[in-house]
Amino acid sequence: MECSGGCGRPLTEQSLMKCYYCKLGYHSECLNINPQQYKTLSKDYLASWQCPSCCNVTRRRKGNRENTPVRNSVIPSAEETNTSPKLSEHQATHPEFELRSFTNDLQNMLQTWRKEIDDSLIRISGDLKSAFSEVQLEMQSLRTEQANLKSGLAV
């Protein structure tokens, strides 16, 4: 059996480091462990040793799953939640797409609010013009009445 560390030399029992998970063998020297350090390693440590590749892999634990988060509400069906066109998985998880979608939603909301405010302002402006016209007519009526009273007193 050859060393999986890349040296290509055959493995010997005196410096063999065998991975517990993948069962690949390495020279202790290929792992930067000198012969004196190798002699101090316990049999338990050597039996449970993991190679660098297996150390970089996260393994899922089997068994007790009591701490797994569970939703306590009913998940809505796809028809209930699908208010926009279907998105590809790449689009749905891409941060730029999420930001663009959020920006579009905000713009639509702002346009709706602006239209509502514009409509309200137009209505209020019409009401004010109408009220101002009524005040002008009332003022004209009062001036006419005042002029009549003045002419009546002068006689």
ABEGO torsion letter per residue (X at the ends): XBBAAGAGBBBBAAABBBBAAAGBBBBAAAAGBBAAAAAABBAAAAAABBBAAAAABBBBBBEBAAABBBBABBBBBAAAABABBBBBAAAAABAAAAAAAAAAAAAAAAAAAAAAAAAAAAAAAAAAAAAAAAAAAAAAAAAAAAAAAAAAAAX
